[in-house]
Amino acid sequence: MKEEHRAIKNYEGLYDITVSGKVFSYARNRYLARKEDEYGFHIVKLSKKGLSTNFKVFQIWKEAFPELNENMFKGTKIIKYK
């Protein structure tokens, strides 16, 4: 079953986020993930018009899915890799 995607605010048509917290890049046509860890990112760098900005994935998710309980988020809320 395919999970619901929603556009990331101010990055519509460039990136989506799923109910579980995976970030999809339309430019790369794939999810942004670490090797063997589909939910490994705490922070992602989103690019638009040549400018890149870092965002906390959980904050993006909360903005896209305000009606959901945070237990639905499967990603990491704290820095996992240093």
N, C-alpha and C positions, 0 to 999 in steps of 0.2 A: 504494500500500500504506500503510495507516494504521500509524503507529509506536506502540510500546508506551507507555502512560501509567502512572504510579504516583502514588499520593496522597503529598502532602508531609506529613511527620510533624508532628503537632499541628494540621494544617490539612486533615484528611481531609474530603472533601465540599465543600471550598471551593476548593482548588487542587490541580492535578496537575503533574507534570513529565514530560517525554518523554525517551526514550533519547538524543536529540540535544541536549537541554537547553532546550527551550522550556517556558515556564510557562503553564499554562492556568487561567483564572479561570472558575469556574462561575457566579459572580454576573454577570459581564460576557458570558459565553458566547463567549469568544474568548481567543486567546493574548495575553499581555502582550508587546508589542514596540514598538520605535521605528518610525516611518514608514520604509518601504523597507529595514529592517534587522531581520529576524525574530529574530536572535540578538544584538542590540545591547546588551542589558542585562548589566551586571556585577553590579549590585545591584537587587533588587526589593523593593517594600514590600508585605507581606502583611498583610491586615486580618482580625481575628476579634473578634467581640463589641465592636466600636467601638474596639479598640486596633490600631494599626499598628506593625509592626516591620520594619526593613530586614534583608535576608539576602543573602549572596553566592550567586549562582545556582550557581556551581560547587560550593560546599559542600552545598547542597540536593541537587544531582545526585549527588554522591559518597555521600550518606547514602541516597538512594533506590535507587541502582544500584551497591552496593559491589563486585559481582562483575565489573563491566565495566572495560575498560582506558580510561584517561582520554582516549585518542585518539578515542573514540566521542563525546565531548562536543564539540559544534560551536559553542558560545557563546564568549564572551570571558572570560578568566581575570583580566584586568587592566582597569583603568579605561580606557575607550576614548574617552569624551566628557567634557569638562570644562566 
